[in-house]
Amino acid sequence: MPPSSKSIHILSVNAFIQSAKGLLETSFSHVWISGEISNLTQHTSGHWYFHLKDQQAQIRCAMFKGQNRHVNFEPKHGQQIIIRAKATLYSAKGDFQLLVQTMEPAGEGALQQAFDQLKKKLLAEGLFEAQYKKKLPTFPKNLAVITSPSGAVIQDICSVLKRRCPFIQITILPANVQGKEAISDLLKQFTLVHQMPHHFDALIIARGGGSLEDLQAFNDEKIARAIAACPIPIISSIGHETDTTIADLVADYRAATPSVAAEIISLNQLDWMKTLQTYQHQLKQCMKYKYQKVQSIFDILYKSLPRPMDMLRERTQQLDHFTLQLTHGYYQQLALYREKIQMRTHQLQKLTPVHTLQQSHLMLKHTIQSLLRTTDHLLPQYQQTLTNYTQRLQDYNPLNILKRGYSVLQNEQKKIISSHNQVKINQTIAIQVADGSLSAKIINIQTNESVGYRWRDHSNGSRSL
């Protein structure tokens, strides 16, 4: 007997799939899995579909276009990879699958994962913060270089320093920059720098390009902390310009190449000679300007010293000037008062009743003349407009239109017929003409297009098809 629906909760297939899908996506929302690619299909939509398998099992995977465009290699059948994915169920078929978010070759995937984890850890500790970066010296005298004693890197650094700033003393601290001994060699040289912090002004740590595995020594946590604890400024130049290591992030300054690192720490002799010459010229010009300015002030002060006779003549001239101003001001004020009296008198005259009446009479006369001219001008225009409107009303009179030979067709409901689609064979219709009405029956229906008719005019003024 099937169980009673009242005693247990029965799920539909979709409800069960959605419930299981939710549990999967919650429990396995971020998993790292390694395996071999099988049955790879790169769809025209841009999505990738494949199986990830090992010797015991396999699982269906999907990587959509938005995620696979960030993959920097071409995946192939049989290739070992590491993926970061979310587990889910494909509801339409009930298939268990992985939605892939990132994909890496298996060889470099572990190293990259370790790099990301260390980077996140050191970032949280603040080792990459700009506030902890030490300023590079402007005039370094002693420079330490940690790198391989053989190869092009040290030659490039020495060549640039010799050309740009030959007085800098270079101390090469040799170390393996790749392999098992690299980390211990690098730590040994950092310890040496710590023991003599005042002997060096700055430090360059450099090596050439290589794979992620080749640069692994510079992604080590011990090396990163040794760089952060170094008492002198460090310029890091590890790998190619596109490579970024933990050492680059912790160092006080990162250079794209070893040659660039040497240029950053060194002063160009020619540039500084030009700068000094410019400063010398500016100093001379400034001193010359200051001297001329002081000399000019001295001359002005000397010439401005007062003389008794000059002062007396100046005061006498000022007295004459003030006397003239007083006299002129008196007469000018008197003329102003006279002008105001005349203006007030003129204004009073304008306000008398006789003057106001004359002005009003003149304005009334001008207004009447203007109205008469306007009436004479507009009346013919209005008469012509009325005539035109009367003629147009006559033209639009329905009876006049019917007199020209047209007629109006109506059905039994007195509705106007304007199309052959409104009538049927044997239907009775009414025809309204100018002097009466007619009754007719439809015996045939034809359209203009079917018979090829067109309008033509009759001599009596009527129109037909």
For each residue, the residues with C-beta under 8 A, 3 or more apart:
1:
2:
3: 7 8 10
4: 7 8
5: 8 10
6:
7: 3 4
8: 3 4 5
9:
10: 3 5
11: 15 16 19
12: 15 16
13: 16 17 94
14: 17 18 91
15: 11 12 18 19
16: 11 12 13 19 20
17: 13 14 20 21 89 91 94
18: 14 15 21 22 91
19: 11 15 16 22 23
20: 16 17 23 24 89
21: 17 18 24 25 88 89 91
22: 18 19 25 26
23: 19 20 26 27
24: 20 21 27 28 87 88 89 96
25: 21 22 28 29 86 87 88
26: 22 23 29
27: 23 24 87
28: 24 25 31 86 87
29: 25 26 86 87
30: 84 86
31: 28 84 85 86 87
32: 82 83 84 113
33: 52 82 83 85 98
34: 80 81 82 83 106 109
35: 52 53 54 58 80 81 83
36: 52 53 54 78 79 80 81
37: 40 50 51 52 75 76 77 78 79 81
38: 50 51 52 53 58 77 78
39: 49 50 51 77
40: 37 48 49 50 75 76 77
41: 48 49 50
42: 48
43: 46 47 48 49
44:
45: 65
46: 43 64 65 68 69
47: 43 62 63 64 65 68
48: 40 41 42 43 62 63 64 68 75 100
49: 39 40 41 43 60 61 62 63
50: 37 38 39 40 41 61 63 75
51: 37 38 39 58 59 60 61
52: 33 35 36 37 38 58 59 61 81 83 98
53: 35 36 38 57 58 59
54: 35 36 57 58
55:
56:
57: 53 54
58: 35 38 51 52 53 54
59: 51 52 53 96 97 98
60: 49 51 90 95 96 97 98
61: 49 50 51 52 83 85 97 98 99 100
62: 47 48 49 97 98 99 100
63: 47 48 49 50 67 68 71 99 100 103
64: 46 47 48 67 68 99
65: 45 46 47 68 69
66: 69
67: 63 64 70 71 100 101 102
68: 46 47 48 63 64 65 71 100 103
69: 46 65 66
70: 67 102
71: 63 67 68 75 102 103
72:
73: 105
74:
75: 37 40 48 50 71 79 81 103
76: 37 40 79
77: 37 38 39 40
78: 36 37 38
79: 36 37 75 76 105
80: 34 35 36 105 106 107
81: 34 35 36 37 52 75 103 104 105 106 109
82: 32 33 34 103 104 105 106 109 110 113
83: 32 33 34 35 52 61 98 100 101 102 103 104
84: 30 31 32 100 101 102
85: 31 33 61 98 99 100 101
86: 25 28 29 30 31 98 99 101
87: 24 25 27 28 29 31 96 97 98
88: 21 24 25 97 98 99
89: 17 20 21 24 94 95 96 97
90: 60 93 94 95 96 97
91: 14 17 18 21 94
92:
93: 90
94: 13 17 89 90 91
95: 60 89 90
96: 24 59 60 87 89 90
97: 59 60 61 62 87 88 89 90
98: 33 52 59 60 61 62 83 85 86 87 88
99: 61 62 63 64 85 86 88
100: 48 61 62 63 67 68 83 84 85 103
101: 67 83 84 85 86
102: 67 70 71 83 84
103: 63 68 71 75 81 82 83 100
104: 81 82 83 108 109 112
105: 73 79 80 81 82 108 109
106: 34 80 81 82 109 110
107: 80 213
108: 104 105 111 112 211 212 213
109: 34 81 82 104 105 106 112 113
110: 82 106 113 114
111: 108 114 115 212 213 216 219
112: 104 108 109 115 116 212
113: 32 82 109 110 116 117
114: 110 111 117 118 219
115: 111 112 118 119 212 219 246
116: 112 113 119 120
117: 113 114 120 121
118: 114 115 121 122 219 221 224 246
119: 115 116 122 123 246 249
120: 116 117 123 124
121: 117 118 124 125 221
122: 118 119 125 127 128 221 224 246 249 250
123: 119 120 126 127 128
124: 120 121
125: 121 122
126: 123 129 132
127: 122 123 132 224 225 228 249 250
128: 122 123 249 250
129: 126 132 133
130: 133
131:
132: 126 127 129 228
133: 129 130 252 253
134: 232 233 234 252
135: 233 252
136: 140 202 233 235 252 253 264 265
137: 140 201 202 233 265
138: 267
139: 267
140: 136 137 143 168 201 202 265 266
141: 167 168 169 201
142: 168 169 171 199 200 201
143: 140 161 168 169 170 171 200 201 202 203 204 265
144: 171 173 193 200 202 203 204 232
145: 154 157 170 171 172 173 203 204 205 206
146: 173 175 186 189 190 203 204 205 206
147: 151 153 154 157 172 174 175 177 204 205 206 207 258
148: 151 153 154 174 175 176 177 207
149: 154 172 174
150: 154
151: 147 148 154 155 208
152: 155 156 208
153: 147 148 156 157 206 207 208 258
154: 145 147 148 149 150 151 157 158 172
155: 151 152 158 159
156: 152 153 159 160 257 258 259 262
157: 145 147 153 154 160 161 170 204 206 258 259 261 262
158: 154 155 161 162 170
159: 155 156 162 163 259
160: 156 157 163 164 259 262 263 266
161: 143 157 158 164 165 166 168 170 262 266
162: 158 159 166
163: 159 160 166
164: 160 161 262 263 266 267 268 269
165: 161 168 266 267 268 269
166: 161 162 163 269
167: 141
168: 140 141 142 143 161 165 265 266
169: 141 142 143
170: 143 145 157 158 161
171: 142 143 144 145 200
172: 145 147 149 154
173: 144 145 146 189 192 193
174: 147 148 149 185 189
175: 146 147 148 182 185 186 188 189
176: 148 179 181 182 185
177: 147 148 182 186 207 217 218
178: 182 207 210 214 217
179: 176 182 217
180:
181: 176 184 185
182: 175 176 177 178 179 185 186 217
183: 186 187 217 220 222 223
184: 181 187 188
185: 174 175 176 181 182 188 189
186: 146 175 177 182 183 189 190 205 217 223 226
187: 183 184 190 191 222 223 226
188: 175 184 185 191 192
189: 146 173 174 175 185 186 192 193
190: 146 186 187 193 194 223 226 227 230
191: 187 188 194 195
192: 173 188 189 195 196
193: 144 173 189 190 196 197 200 203 230 231 232
194: 190 191 197 229 230 231
195: 191 192
196: 192 193 199 200
197: 193 194 200 231 232
198:
199: 142 196
200: 142 143 144 171 193 196 197 203 232
201: 137 140 141 142 143 232 233
202: 136 137 140 143 144 232 233 234 235 265
203: 143 144 145 146 193 200 230 232 233 234 235
204: 143 144 145 146 147 157 234 235 237 258 261 262 265
205: 145 146 147 186 227 234 235 236 237 238 247 251
206: 145 146 147 153 157 236 237 238 258 261
207: 147 148 153 177 178 210 215 218 237 238 239
208: 151 152 153 239 258
209: 239 240 243
210: 178 207 213 214 215 239
211: 108 214 215
212: 108 111 112 115 215 216
213: 107 108 111 210 216
214: 178 210 211
215: 207 210 211 212 218 219 238 239 243 245
216: 111 212 213 219 220
217: 177 178 179 182 183 186 220 223
218: 177 207 215 223 236 238 245 246 247 248
219: 111 114 115 118 215 216 223 245 246 247
220: 183 216 217 223 224 246
221: 118 121 122 224 225 246
222: 183 187 225 226
223: 183 186 187 190 217 218 219 220 226 227 246 247
224: 118 122 127 220 221 227 228 246 247 249 250
225: 127 221 222 228 229
226: 186 187 190 222 223 229 230
227: 190 205 223 224 230 234 236 247 250 251
228: 127 132 224 225 250
229: 194 225 226
230: 190 193 194 203 226 227 234
231: 193 194 197
232: 134 144 193 197 200 201 202 203
233: 134 135 136 137 201 202 203 252 253
234: 134 202 203 204 205 227 230 251 252 253
235: 136 202 203 204 205 251 252 253 254 255 261 264 265
236: 205 206 218 227 245 247 248 250 251 253 254 255 261
237: 204 205 206 207 254 255 256 257 258 260 261
238: 205 206 207 215 218 243 245 247 248
239: 207 208 209 210 215 242 243 245
240: 209 243
241: 256 257
242: 239
243: 209 215 238 239 240
244: 248 249
245: 215 218 219 236 238 239 248 249
246: 115 118 119 122 218 219 220 221 223 224 249 250
247: 205 218 219 223 224 227 236 238 250 251
248: 218 236 238 244 245 251 254
249: 119 122 127 128 224 244 245 246 254
250: 122 127 128 224 227 228 236 246 247
251: 205 227 234 235 236 247 248 254
252: 133 134 135 136 233 234 235
253: 133 136 233 234 235 236 264
254: 235 236 237 248 249 251
255: 235 236 237 258 260 261 264
256: 237 241 260
257: 156 237 241 260 261
258: 147 153 156 157 204 206 208 237 255 261 262
259: 156 157 159 160 262 263
260: 237 255 256 257 263 264
261: 157 204 206 235 236 237 255 257 258 264 265
262: 156 157 160 161 164 204 258 259 265 266
263: 160 164 259 260 266
264: 136 235 253 255 260 261
265: 136 137 140 143 168 202 204 235 261 262
266: 140 160 161 164 165 168 262 263
267: 138 139 164 165 271 272
268: 164 165 271 272
269: 164 165 166 272 273
270: 273 274
271: 267 268 274 275
272: 267 268 269 275 276
273: 269 270 276 277
274: 270 271 277 278
275: 271 272 278 279
276: 272 273 279 280
277: 273 274 280 281
278: 274 275 281 282
279: 275 276 282 283
280: 276 277 283 284
281: 277 278 284 285
282: 278 279 285 286
283: 279 280 286 287
284: 280 281 287 288
285: 281 282 288 289
286: 282 283 289 290
287: 283 284 290 291
288: 284 285 291 292
289: 285 286 292 293
290: 286 287 293 294
291: 287 288 294 295
292: 288 289 295 296
293: 289 290 296 297
294: 290 291 297 298
295: 291 292 298 299
296: 292 293 299 300
297: 293 294 300 301
298: 294 295 301 302
299: 295 296 302 303
300: 296 297 303 304
301: 297 298 304 305
302: 298 299 305
303: 299 300
304: 300 301
305: 301 302
306: 310 311
307: 310 311
308: 311 312
309: 312 313
310: 306 307 313 314
311: 306 307 308 314 315
312: 308 309 315 316
313: 309 310 316 317
314: 310 311 317 318
315: 311 312 318 319
316: 312 313 319 320
317: 313 314 320 321
318: 314 315 321 322
319: 315 316 322 323
320: 316 317 323 324
321: 317 318 324 325
322: 318 319 325 326
323: 319 320 326 327
324: 320 321 327 328
325: 321 322 328 329
326: 322 323 329 330
327: 323 324 330 331
328: 324 325 331 332
329: 325 326 332 333
330: 326 327 333 334
331: 327 328 334 335
332: 328 329 335 336
333: 329 330 336 337
334: 330 331 337 338
335: 331 332 338 339
336: 332 333 339 340
337: 333 334 340 341
338: 334 335 341 342
339: 335 336 342 343
340: 336 337 343 344
341: 337 338 344 345
342: 338 339 345 346
343: 339 340 346 347
344: 340 341 347 348
345: 341 342 348 349
346: 342 343 349 350
347: 343 344 350 351
348: 344 345 351 352
349: 345 346 352 355
350: 346 347 355
351: 347 348 355 356
352: 348 349 355 356
353: 356 357
354: 357 358
355: 349 350 351 352 358 359
356: 351 352 353 359 360
357: 353 354 360 361
358: 354 355 361 362
359: 355 356 362 363
360: 356 357 363 364
361: 357 358 364 365
362: 358 359 365 366
363: 359 360 366 367
364: 360 361 367 368
365: 361 362 368 369
366: 362 363 369 370
367: 363 364 370 371
368: 364 365 371 372
369: 365 366 372 373
370: 366 367 373 374
371: 367 368 374 375
372: 368 369 375 376
373: 369 370 376 377
374: 370 371 377 378
375: 371 372 378 379
376: 372 373 379
377: 373 374 380 381
378: 374 375 381 382
379: 375 376 382 383
380: 377 383 384
381: 377 378 384 385
382: 378 379 385 386
383: 379 380 386 387
384: 380 381 387 388
385: 381 382 388 389
386: 382 383 389 390
387: 383 384 390 391
388: 384 385 391 392
389: 385 386 392 393
390: 386 387 393 394
391: 387 388 394 395
392: 388 389 395 396
393: 389 390 396 397
394: 390 391 397 400
395: 391 392 400
396: 392 393 401
397: 393 394 400 401
398: 401 402 408
399: 402 403 434
400: 394 395 397 403 404
401: 396 397 398 404 406
402: 398 399 406 407 408 432 433 434
403: 399 400 434
404: 400 401 461 462 463
405: 458 460 461 462 463 464
406: 401 402 463
407: 402 431 432 433
408: 398 402 416 431 432
409: 416 417 429 430 431 432
410: 414 415 416 417 429 430 431 432
411: 414 415 417 422 423 427 429 430
412: 428 429
413:
414: 410 411 430
415: 410 411 422
416: 408 409 410
417: 409 410 411 422 423 429
418: 422
419: 422
420: 423 445 446 447
421:
422: 411 415 417 418 419
423: 411 417 420 427 429 442 445
424: 427 442 445
425: 442 443 444 445
426: 441 442 443
427: 411 423 424 441 442
428: 412 439 440 441
429: 409 410 411 412 417 423 439 440 441 442
430: 409 410 411 414 437 438 439 440
431: 407 408 409 410 437 438 439 440
432: 402 407 408 409 410 437
433: 402 407 436 437 438
434: 399 402 403
435:
436: 433
437: 430 431 432 433
438: 430 431 433
439: 428 429 430 431
440: 428 429 430 431
441: 426 427 428 429
442: 423 424 425 426 427 429 445
443: 425 426
444: 425
445: 420 423 424 425 442
446: 420 450 451
447: 420 450 451
448: 451 452 453 454 465
449: 452
450: 446 447
451: 446 447 448
452: 448 449
453: 448 465
454: 448 465
455: 463 465
456: 463 464
457: 461 463
458: 405 461 462 463 464
459:
460: 405
461: 404 405 457 458
462: 404 405 458
463: 404 405 406 455 456 457 458
464: 405 456 458
465: 448 453 454 455
